[in-house]
Amino acid sequence: MTTGANAQDQGWRSRWGSLLVLILIGILSTANGAALEITNVRAEPRVVAPRQDAVVSIVFRLSDAARVALQIYDGRDLLVRRIQSDGPLPAGDASLSWDVRDQSGRLVPPEAYTFTLRAINEAGAPVEHDLTDLTGSGEVLATDVHWDASAGVVRYRLPAPARVNIRIGLKDDGPLLRTLIDWVPRDAGEHQEPWDGRDASGVLTLTEHPGLTIAIDAFALSDNSILVNPPQTDAQLIADLPWGEEQRVVKRTPGKQMQSHAQQALTERGDYHIDLTLPPGLPTDAEGLPMVAGIVPIRLDIQSADRGRALARRFEPVFFVDGTFAFENEVGFLPMTWRWDSRGVNPGVHFVTVNLRGYEGNFGMATIRVRVRSDSDQGPVESQQ
């Protein structure tokens, strides 16, 4: 005969048993869902040119049948294309194809793009394959760097796919004079970048300059990158995103480092375009060069497209005369005027260069050519206040 206490005890045991069964079912379901894996992922080809018949296949292996979505992101981590499988894909080898077009059907501009895969099986446990934050970003050292004057190209070799910046300057703490390519993707291997041998302002010819130096900085692209050619000299972006701005979810955020170009947003990484101007109305010589004497006010400003970006960060202007340091202002502001005392140089043609050095590694550079007057120069000297 069962007492009331025993019946109550059996009821608790029954309820606890049912609860344990539900817990075990939940654990097993979670375990089964977590077992879904995406492996053997690769892009074929990894480098492609945008054209009507271009196709990149993202090849992968599934451990279980699952629906899969392929996302393509640009260098800003903004979604440019989403491609979904037609129903569940079976376990084993599979692929999804990208036709190098954005969500509106336009061919994407030449640049580096990253891809992610998101899969979900019947258990409802989503799995994402995203190497963007887990690979790449390390420093890449270019080798075999040299200026081939006969071919008009800068040659170099990269051990891995990377974003690359090349600046031309003068040795022995001389000025930077030209940004040749500005943080753009390049594949591993040998490269040659065309250069006309002139500075950013087009007033200096540097092809045979004995102090010429080439500075190459680069950081590795992530392993899930696709390079769309032809190679460009600066970043190319889709101007409008009619499907809306969808940001990729960052998986890992490293500690902030000064002048870490890999950590900077693509839109903030590039160099500045600056203007260096003299007062209007100066007399000119037979070559059309402005003639100056005494104290010469030289105005520095940044072009409107880069002004806001520069003002949001600290920077300092550094001036050079004929490649030699002349003046530095550790507190940068815009616009600014440097009053150059031209009496410190011999009469004749001289080059005044400014480097605007950003504290995050951005640079701006410009050069003007002037003729410093001598006492024997004819005509009145322009008043320069």
C-alpha positions in Angstrom: 0.0 0.0 0.0 1.4 3.4 -1.0 1.3 6.1 1.6 0.8 9.8 0.7 4.4 10.5 1.5 5.6 7.8 -0.9 3.2 8.9 -3.6 4.5 12.5 -3.3 8.1 11.2 -3.4 7.4 9.2 -6.5 5.8 12.2 -8.1 8.9 14.4 -7.5 11.1 11.6 -8.9 8.9 11.4 -12.0 9.0 15.1 -12.6 12.8 15.3 -12.0 13.2 12.3 -14.4 11.2 14.2 -17.1 13.3 17.3 -16.5 16.5 15.4 -16.8 15.4 13.9 -20.0 14.5 17.4 -21.4 17.9 18.7 -20.3 19.7 15.7 -21.9 17.7 16.3 -25.2 18.7 20.0 -25.1 22.4 19.1 -24.5 22.4 16.6 -27.3 20.7 19.0 -29.7 23.2 21.7 -28.8 26.1 19.2 -29.3 24.7 18.1 -32.6 24.3 21.7 -33.7 27.8 22.7 -32.6 29.2 19.7 -34.6 28.4 21.5 -37.8 31.8 22.5 -39.4 32.9 24.4 -42.4 36.4 23.3 -43.5 38.7 23.3 -46.5 37.6 26.8 -47.5 39.3 28.5 -50.5 38.6 30.9 -53.3 39.2 29.8 -56.9 40.6 31.9 -58.4 41.9 34.2 -55.6 42.8 36.9 -58.1 40.3 37.9 -60.8 39.5 40.7 -63.3 36.0 42.1 -63.4 34.4 41.2 -66.7 31.1 39.8 -68.0 32.1 36.1 -67.6 34.2 36.4 -64.4 33.3 33.9 -61.7 35.0 33.2 -58.3 34.0 29.9 -56.7 34.1 29.7 -52.9 34.8 26.0 -52.3 34.2 24.4 -48.9 33.3 21.2 -47.1 30.3 20.7 -44.7 30.2 18.2 -42.0 26.4 18.1 -42.2 23.7 19.1 -44.6 23.1 22.9 -44.1 21.8 26.0 -45.8 24.8 28.3 -46.6 25.1 32.0 -47.3 28.1 33.6 -48.8 28.8 37.3 -47.9 31.2 39.5 -49.8 32.6 42.6 -48.0 34.7 45.5 -49.3 37.7 47.2 -47.6 35.3 49.2 -45.3 33.8 45.9 -44.0 30.5 46.8 -45.7 28.5 44.1 -47.4 28.5 44.4 -51.2 26.9 41.0 -52.1 25.0 38.1 -50.4 24.5 34.8 -52.2 22.4 32.0 -50.6 22.2 28.4 -51.5 19.1 27.0 -53.0 18.0 24.9 -50.1 20.3 22.8 -47.9 23.5 21.6 -49.3 24.5 18.0 -48.6 27.4 17.1 -46.3 30.7 17.0 -48.1 32.3 19.2 -50.7 30.3 22.2 -52.0 30.7 25.6 -53.5 29.0 28.9 -54.1 29.9 31.3 -56.9 30.4 35.1 -57.1 30.2 36.8 -60.4 32.3 39.8 -59.2 29.1 42.0 -59.0 27.6 43.9 -56.2 24.0 43.5 -54.8 22.7 45.8 -57.6 24.3 43.7 -60.4 27.2 46.1 -61.1 30.8 44.9 -61.6 32.7 45.8 -58.5 35.7 48.2 -58.7 39.2 46.8 -58.6 40.1 46.3 -54.9 40.5 43.6 -52.2 37.3 42.0 -50.9 36.8 39.5 -48.1 34.2 36.7 -47.9 32.5 34.9 -45.1 30.4 31.7 -45.0 27.4 31.2 -42.7 25.8 27.8 -42.4 22.8 26.5 -40.5 21.7 22.9 -40.2 18.4 21.3 -39.1 19.4 21.6 -35.5 19.3 25.4 -36.0 22.8 26.0 -34.8 24.5 28.6 -37.1 28.2 28.4 -37.8 30.3 31.2 -39.4 33.6 30.9 -41.2 35.3 34.4 -41.1 39.1 34.7 -41.2 39.1 38.5 -41.6 40.1 39.3 -38.0 42.0 36.1 -37.4 44.6 36.3 -40.2 46.6 39.0 -42.0 47.4 42.5 -40.7 51.1 41.5 -39.9 53.9 43.5 -41.4 55.1 42.3 -44.8 58.6 43.2 -45.9 59.2 43.9 -49.5 62.4 42.7 -51.0 64.5 43.4 -54.2 63.3 47.1 -54.1 64.9 49.2 -56.8 64.2 52.0 -59.3 64.6 50.8 -62.9 65.2 54.2 -64.7 65.4 52.6 -68.1 62.0 51.0 -67.8 60.5 53.8 -65.7 59.2 51.5 -63.0 59.8 50.7 -59.3 60.4 47.0 -58.9 59.9 44.9 -55.7 58.8 41.5 -54.5 56.2 40.6 -51.9 56.3 37.3 -49.9 52.5 37.4 -49.3 49.4 39.3 -50.5 49.4 42.7 -48.9 48.2 46.2 -48.8 51.1 48.4 -50.0 52.2 52.0 -49.7 55.2 53.3 -51.7 56.7 56.7 -51.1 59.6 58.3 -52.9 61.9 60.6 -51.0 65.5 61.7 -50.3 68.0 60.0 -48.0 69.6 61.4 -44.8 66.3 62.7 -43.3 65.3 64.5 -46.5 61.7 65.1 -47.5 59.2 62.7 -48.9 58.3 63.8 -52.4 55.7 61.5 -53.9 53.2 58.8 -52.8 53.4 56.3 -55.7 50.7 53.9 -54.5 48.6 54.5 -51.4 47.6 51.4 -49.4 46.3 49.3 -52.2 46.2 45.5 -52.6 48.9 43.6 -54.3 49.4 39.8 -54.7 52.5 37.9 -53.6 55.3 37.9 -56.1 57.1 40.4 -58.3 55.7 43.8 -59.0 56.5 46.9 -61.0 54.9 50.3 -60.5 55.1 52.9 -63.2 56.7 56.2 -62.2 57.4 59.2 -64.4 60.3 60.2 -62.1 58.7 63.4 -60.8 57.5 64.6 -57.4 53.9 65.0 -56.3 53.7 68.6 -57.6 55.5 67.8 -60.9 58.2 70.4 -60.4 61.1 68.1 -59.6 62.8 65.4 -61.8 64.3 62.7 -59.5 65.2 60.0 -62.0 68.9 60.5 -61.5 69.0 62.0 -58.1 71.8 60.5 -56.0 69.8 60.7 -52.8 66.7 59.0 -54.1 65.2 56.5 -51.7 62.1 54.3 -52.0 60.1 53.5 -48.8 57.7 50.5 -49.0 55.3 49.7 -46.1 52.9 46.8 -46.3 50.7 44.6 -44.1 49.2 41.2 -44.9 45.8 40.7 -46.3 43.6 38.2 -44.5 43.4 34.6 -45.9 39.8 35.1 -47.0 40.7 37.9 -49.4 39.9 38.1 -53.1 41.8 40.5 -55.3 40.0 42.1 -58.1 42.3 43.5 -60.8 43.7 45.5 -62.5 45.9 47.0 -59.7 45.2 50.6 -58.8 47.2 53.4 -57.2 44.6 54.3 -54.6 41.6 52.6 -53.0 38.5 52.1 -55.2 35.2 52.0 -53.5 31.5 51.7 -54.5 30.1 55.2 -54.0 26.5 54.2 -53.3 25.0 51.2 -51.5 21.3 51.2 -52.4 20.8 47.9 -50.6 21.9 49.7 -47.3 25.0 49.6 -45.2 25.4 46.3 -43.5 28.6 46.1 -41.4 30.5 42.9 -40.9 30.6 41.8 -37.3 34.2 42.1 -36.0 35.3 38.9 -34.4 38.5 40.1 -32.6 39.7 43.6 -31.8 43.4 43.9 -30.9 44.8 46.6 -28.6 45.2 50.0 -30.2 48.7 50.7 -31.6 50.1 54.0 -32.8 50.6 54.2 -36.6 49.2 50.8 -37.1 47.9 51.1 -40.6 46.2 47.7 -40.5 44.0 48.9 -37.6 42.9 52.1 -39.4 39.7 52.3 -41.5 40.3 52.2 -45.2 38.9 55.6 -45.6 41.3 57.1 -43.0 44.5 55.3 -44.1 45.5 57.2 -47.2 47.9 60.2 -47.5 46.7 63.8 -47.7 46.6 66.0 -50.8 48.0 69.4 -49.9 48.5 72.8 -51.5 51.5 75.0 -51.2 51.0 78.5 -52.6 52.8 81.9 -52.8 51.2 85.3 -52.6 49.5 86.3 -55.9 51.0 88.9 -58.2 54.7 88.1 -57.8 56.9 89.0 -60.7 58.2 86.1 -62.8 61.4 85.4 -64.7 61.8 84.4 -68.3 60.9 80.7 -67.4 57.7 81.8 -65.6 59.1 81.1 -62.2 57.9 83.4 -59.4 60.7 85.8 -58.2 61.0 86.3 -54.4 63.2 88.2 -52.0 63.4 88.8 -48.3 60.6 87.3 -46.2 58.4 85.1 -48.3 55.0 84.0 -46.9 54.2 80.4 -48.1 50.7 79.2 -47.4 50.0 75.5 -46.6 46.5 74.0 -46.8 44.9 70.6 -47.3 42.5 70.0 -50.1 38.8 69.8 -49.1 38.5 66.1 -49.6 41.1 65.4 -46.9 40.7 68.4 -44.7 38.3 67.0 -42.2 40.2 63.7 -41.8 43.5 65.7 -41.1 41.9 68.0 -38.6 40.5 65.1 -36.7 44.1 64.0 -36.0 47.2 65.7 -34.9 49.8 66.6 -37.5 52.9 68.7 -38.0 54.2 70.5 -41.0 57.9 70.2 -41.8 59.5 72.5 -44.5 62.7 71.8 -46.5 64.6 74.1 -48.9 66.5 72.2 -51.6 66.0 69.0 -49.7 67.5 70.3 -46.4 65.4 70.7 -43.2 64.4 74.4 -42.7 61.5 74.7 -40.3 59.1 72.5 -38.2 55.9 73.4 -36.4 55.0 70.8 -33.9 51.4 72.1 -33.5 49.7 71.8 -36.9 46.7 74.0 -37.9 45.0 74.9 -41.1 45.6 77.0 -43.1 49.1 78.0 -41.9 51.7 80.4 -43.3 55.5 79.9 -43.0 57.4 83.1 -43.4 60.6 81.9 -45.2 63.6 84.2 -45.0 65.0 83.7 -48.5 68.0 85.8 -47.6 69.5 82.6 -46.2 70.1 81.1 -49.6 72.1 82.2 -52.7 70.2 83.9 -55.5 68.9 81.6 -58.2 66.4 78.7 -58.5 65.4 76.9 -55.3 62.9 74.3 -54.3 60.7 74.6 -51.2 59.0 71.3 -50.0 56.6 70.7 -47.2 55.8 67.4 -45.5 52.7 67.2 -43.5 53.3 64.4 -41.0 50.2 62.9 -39.4 50.6 61.3 -36.0 48.8 58.2 -37.3 51.2 57.8 -40.2 49.4 59.8 -42.9 51.6 62.1 -45.0 51.1 65.0 -47.4 53.8 66.5 -49.6 54.1 69.3 -52.0 56.9 71.3 -53.6 57.2 74.8 -55.3 60.0 76.1 -57.4 61.0 79.8 -57.0 63.8 82.1 -58.1 65.4 84.1 -55.3 66.2 87.6 -56.6 69.7 89.1 -56.6 70.5 92.7 -56.3 71.1 92.9 -60.1 67.6 91.6 -60.9 65.6 94.2 -62.8 62.2 95.4 -61.9 60.5 96.1 -58.6 60.4 93.6 -55.8 56.8 92.6 -54.9 55.8 93.7 -51.4 55.1 90.6 -49.3 53.3 91.3 -46.1 
